[in-house]
Amino acid sequence: MQQSTWFTPEGLEDLLPPQAQKLEYYRRILIDGFHLSGYDLVLPPIAEFTDSLLTGTGRHRATDTCRFTDQESGRMMGVRSDMTPQVARIVSNRLKAAEGITRLSYVGEVLKTRNNKAKGSRSPIQVGAELFGHQGVESDIEVIELMLDGLNALSLPQLQLSLGHVGVVDELMSLAQLNEQQRSDLLDILKRKAIPEYQQWLDSVDLPGSVGSAYAEMMNLAGDAQAVLDQAGKVLSGLSAALDNALQRLQLIVTHLQNTQSVQIHLDLADIRGYQYHTGIIFGCYSMGRQMQLIAKGGRYDGIGSEFGLSLPATGFSLDLRTALDLLADVADSVQGIVYAPVASDPALKQAVSELKQKGYQVIKAYDMDAVDSQALQLVMQDGQWKLQNS
């Protein structure tokens, strides 16, 4: 029996005209912008062996990865659910960029095993940029500015930058000498921002004086970036060199962005997004239009590529262009006009069509010229030449 309506799986959808053209238009804006900033485009395969796909930063993506047996080799393969591990493999194993700085961009569709409507499509169009080979704050600033410049080029409304540093929570856990269960409970509470549970957790652990004061304030260290840094300086400074370095790095970033970008900056020192693989600065960018929506996110993940034989400091970001489409302005058709041309074995007609396309016209073959609207532009033969006219 023929099915009258064919459905795609939940969370997987077609992009029809003009949405597909709109996506391609904005994808080009982003990739061209990255290229002009020195980021070379790479295109990893949509699937590869799971022992490389789920290595290193990709390990936490195991439950999101669709897997199957490769009929050629008999080995297990996976469809990528994130492109960042693939880019790490390329820079470490293919480019072997042991010295200097490598800047790469990428774009492609990824696939997730489960549908999460709150996070958009199950098959995002991931666009991103990564910088390898530099540990300093300058590269953190560069990728954050690259992200902001790209989103500004898309004319997204009311951008807000969210900053964090996973090293703050990590160092506070070390200073408090928490056991594995205490760490796990704390990370779960912080992830859910469960403030009442946090207070109960605080009451259940024995924390030394100055560290206890820091924990008492940790959930309050969120808000306007400079105000948070001023407050953090009072409760965290001097506890350890690692905390001082984290606060200094954040201050340098905030000061630079305040001088160069017109964006509201929010800082949350209890933010642990990406705690599984980030090693320092983390950031996200939200559009505050009709509703608050996360557009892009990223951070530092030093040590990338160690499983591939080349450990590198790295920082980068990515965004889902498919999810952002609804926030982006519709794209005006850039063609100069639509021209209908007859079907004929004539080199001169072929040349005329090519010239019109070079000028930006869309040329459509008409199998029955008599059926073409009389007001439409047409290629007609006059005085031995193909000419453009309204019939």
C-alpha positions as CSV (number, residue, x, y, z in Angstrom):
1,M,0.0,0.0,0.0
2,Q,1.4,3.4,-0.9
3,Q,1.9,5.8,2.0
4,S,0.2,9.1,1.3
5,T,2.5,11.1,3.7
6,W,6.1,10.1,4.4
7,F,7.4,11.2,7.8
8,T,11.0,11.7,8.8
9,P,12.1,10.5,12.2
10,E,11.4,12.7,15.2
11,G,13.8,15.6,15.3
12,L,14.9,15.2,11.7
13,E,13.4,17.5,9.2
14,D,13.8,18.7,5.6
15,L,14.8,22.3,4.9
16,L,12.6,23.5,2.0
17,P,12.9,26.6,-0.1
18,P,13.5,29.3,1.0
19,Q,14.8,28.1,4.3
20,A,17.6,26.0,2.7
21,Q,18.7,29.1,0.7
22,K,18.6,31.2,3.8
23,L,20.8,28.7,5.7
24,E,23.3,28.7,2.9
25,Y,23.4,32.5,2.7
26,Y,24.2,32.9,6.4
27,R,26.6,29.9,6.4
28,R,28.6,31.6,3.7
29,I,28.7,34.8,5.8
30,L,30.2,33.0,8.7
31,I,32.7,30.9,6.8
32,D,33.9,33.8,4.7
33,G,34.3,35.8,7.9
34,F,36.4,33.1,9.5
35,H,38.5,32.8,6.4
36,L,39.3,36.5,6.4
37,S,40.5,36.1,10.0
38,G,42.9,33.3,9.0
39,Y,40.8,30.2,9.8
40,D,41.2,27.6,7.1
41,L,38.2,25.4,6.3
42,V,38.3,21.7,6.9
43,L,35.5,19.2,6.1
44,P,35.7,15.9,8.1
45,P,33.7,12.9,7.0
46,I,30.2,12.4,8.4
47,A,31.2,9.0,9.9
48,E,34.4,7.4,11.1
49,F,35.6,4.6,13.4
50,T,34.4,5.0,16.9
51,D,37.8,4.5,18.5
52,S,38.8,7.9,17.0
53,L,35.4,9.6,17.1
54,L,34.8,8.8,20.8
55,T,38.4,9.5,21.9
56,G,39.4,12.5,24.1
57,T,36.9,15.3,24.0
58,G,34.5,13.0,22.1
59,R,34.3,10.5,24.9
60,H,31.3,12.3,26.6
61,R,29.4,12.1,23.3
62,A,29.1,8.3,23.4
63,T,25.4,8.2,24.3
64,D,24.7,10.8,21.5
65,T,26.4,8.8,18.8
66,C,24.6,6.6,16.3
67,R,26.8,3.5,15.6
68,F,26.9,0.8,13.1
69,T,29.2,-1.9,11.8
70,D,31.4,-1.0,8.8
71,Q,30.7,-3.6,6.1
72,E,34.2,-3.1,4.6
73,S,36.3,-3.6,7.7
74,G,33.9,-5.1,10.3
75,R,34.9,-2.4,12.7
76,M,32.4,-0.2,14.6
77,M,31.7,3.2,13.1
78,G,29.8,6.2,14.3
79,V,28.0,9.1,12.8
80,R,29.4,12.3,14.3
81,S,27.4,14.1,17.0
82,D,30.0,16.8,17.3
83,M,32.7,17.9,14.9
84,T,35.2,19.3,17.4
85,P,36.8,15.9,18.1
86,Q,37.2,15.4,14.4
87,V,39.0,18.7,14.0
88,A,41.3,17.8,16.9
89,R,42.1,14.5,15.1
90,I,42.9,16.4,11.9
91,V,45.2,19.0,13.5
92,S,47.0,16.4,15.6
93,N,47.2,13.4,13.2
94,R,46.9,14.7,9.7
95,L,48.4,18.2,9.9
96,K,50.8,17.3,12.7
97,A,50.9,20.9,13.8
98,A,53.5,20.5,16.5
99,E,54.7,24.1,16.4
100,G,53.1,27.4,16.0
101,I,49.4,28.3,15.9
102,T,46.8,26.5,13.7
103,R,43.4,28.1,13.0
104,L,40.7,25.9,11.5
105,S,37.0,26.4,10.7
106,Y,34.4,23.8,9.9
107,V,30.8,23.3,8.9
108,G,28.6,20.2,8.5
109,E,25.6,18.3,9.7
110,V,25.8,16.2,12.9
111,L,23.4,13.6,14.2
112,K,22.3,12.8,17.7
113,T,20.7,9.5,18.9
114,R,18.0,11.3,20.8
115,N,15.7,14.2,20.2
116,N,15.8,17.1,22.7
117,K,13.3,19.7,21.6
118,A,14.6,22.2,24.1
119,K,18.0,22.2,22.4
120,G,16.7,22.3,18.8
121,S,17.1,19.9,15.9
122,R,18.4,16.3,16.3
123,S,20.5,17.0,13.2
124,P,22.1,20.4,13.8
125,I,24.1,22.3,11.1
126,Q,27.3,22.9,13.2
127,V,29.5,25.8,12.3
128,G,32.6,26.5,14.3
129,A,36.2,27.6,14.6
130,E,39.1,26.3,16.6
131,L,42.6,27.8,17.5
132,F,45.3,25.3,18.4
133,G,48.8,25.8,19.8
134,H,48.4,28.8,22.2
135,Q,47.7,28.8,25.9
136,G,47.6,32.5,26.6
137,V,44.6,34.8,27.3
138,E,45.2,36.4,23.8
139,S,43.8,33.3,22.1
140,D,40.8,33.2,24.4
141,I,40.1,36.8,23.5
142,E,40.6,36.1,19.8
143,V,38.0,33.3,19.6
144,I,35.5,35.1,21.7
145,E,35.8,38.2,19.4
146,L,35.6,35.9,16.3
147,M,32.3,34.5,17.7
148,L,30.9,37.9,18.4
149,D,31.9,39.3,15.1
150,G,30.3,36.4,13.3
151,L,27.0,36.7,15.2
152,N,27.0,40.5,14.6
153,A,27.5,39.8,10.9
154,L,24.3,37.7,11.1
155,S,22.5,40.8,12.6
156,L,21.2,38.8,15.6
157,P,19.2,40.9,18.1
158,Q,20.5,41.9,21.5
159,L,23.5,39.7,22.1
160,Q,24.6,38.9,25.6
161,L,27.9,37.2,26.4
162,S,28.1,34.7,29.3
163,L,31.6,33.9,30.7
164,G,32.9,31.4,33.2
165,H,36.0,29.5,34.2
166,V,35.7,25.8,35.1
167,G,39.0,26.1,37.0
168,V,37.3,28.1,39.8
169,V,35.0,25.3,40.9
170,D,37.7,22.6,40.2
171,E,40.3,24.5,42.4
172,L,37.7,25.1,45.2
173,M,37.0,21.4,45.3
174,S,40.7,20.6,45.6
175,L,41.2,23.1,48.4
176,A,38.3,21.6,50.3
177,Q,39.7,18.1,49.8
178,L,36.3,16.8,48.7
179,N,35.9,13.0,48.2
180,E,34.5,11.6,45.0
181,Q,31.0,11.4,46.2
182,Q,31.0,15.0,47.5
183,R,32.4,16.2,44.2
184,S,29.8,14.3,42.2
185,D,27.0,15.7,44.4
186,L,28.3,19.3,44.2
187,L,28.7,19.2,40.4
188,D,25.2,17.8,40.0
189,I,23.8,20.6,42.2
190,L,25.7,23.3,40.3
191,K,24.7,21.9,37.0
192,R,21.0,22.2,38.0
193,K,21.5,25.5,39.9
194,A,19.6,23.9,42.8
195,I,20.2,26.6,45.4
196,P,18.2,25.0,48.3
197,E,20.1,21.7,47.7
198,Y,23.3,23.6,47.7
199,Q,22.7,25.0,51.1
200,Q,21.9,21.5,52.4
201,W,25.1,20.3,50.8
202,L,27.1,23.0,52.5
203,D,25.7,22.1,55.9
204,S,26.7,18.4,55.3
205,V,30.4,19.1,54.6
206,D,33.2,20.3,56.9
207,L,35.1,23.2,55.1
208,P,38.1,25.1,56.5
209,G,37.5,28.7,57.3
210,S,38.5,30.8,54.3
211,V,37.5,28.1,51.9
212,G,34.1,27.8,53.7
213,S,33.6,31.5,53.1
214,A,34.3,31.1,49.4
215,Y,31.8,28.3,49.2
216,A,29.2,30.4,51.0
217,E,29.5,33.1,48.4
218,M,30.0,30.9,45.3
219,M,26.3,30.7,44.2
220,N,26.2,34.6,44.5
221,L,29.1,35.1,42.2
222,A,27.0,35.6,39.1
223,G,25.8,38.7,37.3
224,D,27.4,41.7,35.7
225,A,30.9,40.7,34.9
226,Q,32.8,43.5,36.5
227,A,30.7,43.5,39.6
228,V,31.2,39.7,40.0
229,L,35.0,40.1,39.6
230,D,35.1,42.8,42.2
231,Q,33.2,40.6,44.7
232,A,35.3,37.5,43.8
233,G,38.4,39.5,44.5
234,K,37.2,39.9,48.1
235,V,36.4,36.2,48.7
236,L,38.7,34.2,46.4
237,S,41.9,36.2,46.1
238,G,44.8,34.7,48.0
239,L,43.3,31.3,48.4
240,S,45.6,29.8,45.8
241,A,47.7,30.8,42.8
242,A,45.3,28.9,40.5
243,L,42.3,31.0,41.6
244,D,44.3,34.2,41.3
245,N,45.3,33.3,37.8
246,A,41.7,32.4,36.8
247,L,40.4,35.8,38.1
248,Q,43.2,37.7,36.4
249,R,42.5,35.9,33.1
250,L,38.8,36.7,33.4
251,Q,39.6,40.4,34.2
252,L,41.8,40.7,31.1
253,I,39.1,39.3,28.9
254,V,36.3,41.5,30.4
255,T,38.4,44.7,30.2
256,H,39.3,44.0,26.6
257,L,35.8,43.2,25.5
258,Q,34.4,46.3,27.3
259,N,36.8,48.4,25.3
260,T,36.2,46.7,21.9
261,Q,32.7,45.2,21.9
262,S,29.2,46.6,22.5
263,V,27.9,43.6,24.3
264,Q,26.5,42.9,27.7
265,I,28.8,40.6,29.6
266,H,27.5,38.2,32.3
267,L,29.9,36.2,34.5
268,D,29.0,33.1,36.5
269,L,31.9,31.6,38.5
270,A,29.8,28.5,39.5
271,D,29.1,27.7,35.8
272,I,30.3,24.2,34.9
273,R,29.1,23.8,31.4
274,G,31.3,21.4,29.6
275,Y,33.1,20.4,32.8
276,Q,33.8,17.0,31.2
277,Y,36.4,18.4,28.8
278,H,36.9,22.2,29.2
279,T,40.0,23.2,31.1
280,G,39.7,27.0,31.6
281,I,37.6,29.8,30.1
282,I,34.1,28.9,29.0
283,F,31.7,31.2,27.2
284,G,28.3,31.3,25.5
285,C,26.4,33.9,23.5
286,Y,22.7,34.4,23.8
287,S,20.2,36.4,21.7
288,M,17.9,38.3,24.0
289,G,15.2,39.0,21.4
290,R,11.7,37.5,21.8
291,Q,13.2,35.0,24.2
292,M,16.6,34.2,25.6
293,Q,18.2,31.7,23.3
294,L,21.7,30.2,23.4
295,I,23.3,30.7,19.9
296,A,27.0,29.8,20.3
297,K,29.2,28.3,23.0
298,G,32.8,27.3,23.5
299,G,35.8,27.4,25.7
300,R,39.3,26.3,26.3
301,Y,40.2,22.6,26.2
302,D,44.0,22.3,26.6
303,G,45.6,18.9,26.0
304,I,43.5,18.2,23.0
305,G,44.9,15.5,20.6
306,S,46.9,13.7,23.2
307,E,45.2,10.4,22.3
308,F,46.3,11.0,18.7
309,G,50.0,11.5,19.7
310,L,50.2,15.3,19.8
311,S,48.9,17.2,22.9
312,L,47.9,20.8,22.1
313,P,46.4,23.7,23.9
314,A,43.2,24.7,22.2
315,T,40.2,27.0,22.3
316,G,37.2,27.4,20.1
317,F,33.4,27.6,19.7
318,S,30.5,26.3,17.6
319,L,26.9,27.2,16.9
320,D,23.9,25.4,15.4
321,L,22.9,27.4,12.3
322,R,19.7,25.4,11.8
323,T,18.4,26.4,15.2
324,A,19.4,30.0,14.7
325,L,17.4,30.3,11.4
326,D,14.2,31.5,13.0
327,L,16.1,34.4,14.6
328,L,17.7,35.5,11.3
329,A,16.1,37.9,8.9
330,D,14.7,36.5,5.6
331,V,17.0,36.8,2.6
332,A,16.0,38.8,-0.4
333,D,16.5,36.9,-3.7
334,S,19.7,38.3,-5.2
335,V,18.9,37.4,-8.8
336,Q,18.5,40.3,-11.3
337,G,15.4,38.7,-12.8
338,I,13.9,35.5,-14.1
339,V,14.4,34.7,-17.8
340,Y,12.7,31.9,-19.8
341,A,14.7,30.4,-22.6
342,P,13.6,27.9,-25.3
343,V,15.1,24.5,-25.7
344,A,17.3,24.4,-28.9
345,S,20.5,22.9,-30.1
346,D,22.1,26.3,-30.8
347,P,25.6,27.3,-29.6
348,A,24.5,31.0,-29.8
349,L,21.6,30.3,-27.4
350,K,23.9,28.5,-25.0
351,Q,26.3,31.5,-25.0
352,A,23.4,34.0,-24.4
353,V,22.2,31.9,-21.4
354,S,25.7,31.8,-20.0
355,E,26.1,35.6,-20.3
356,L,22.7,36.2,-18.6
357,K,23.7,34.0,-15.7
358,Q,27.0,35.8,-15.3
359,K,25.0,39.0,-15.0
360,G,22.9,37.5,-12.2
361,Y,19.8,36.4,-14.0
362,Q,18.1,33.1,-13.3
363,V,17.5,31.4,-16.6
364,I,14.8,28.7,-16.8
365,K,14.3,26.3,-19.7
366,A,10.8,26.5,-21.0
367,Y,9.6,23.4,-22.9
368,D,6.6,25.3,-24.3
369,M,7.4,29.0,-24.9
370,D,3.8,29.6,-25.8
371,A,2.8,28.8,-22.3
372,V,5.1,31.4,-20.7
373,D,3.5,34.5,-19.2
374,S,3.5,37.3,-21.8
375,Q,4.9,39.7,-19.2
376,A,7.9,37.5,-18.4
377,L,11.4,38.1,-19.7
378,Q,12.3,35.8,-22.5
379,L,15.1,35.0,-24.8
380,V,13.9,35.2,-28.4
381,M,15.6,35.1,-31.8
382,Q,15.6,38.4,-33.6
383,D,17.6,39.4,-36.7
384,G,19.7,36.3,-36.3
385,Q,20.6,37.0,-32.6
386,W,19.2,35.9,-29.2
387,K,17.8,38.9,-27.5
388,L,16.2,39.6,-24.1
389,Q,12.7,41.0,-24.2
390,N,9.1,40.9,-22.9
391,S,6.9,39.2,-25.4
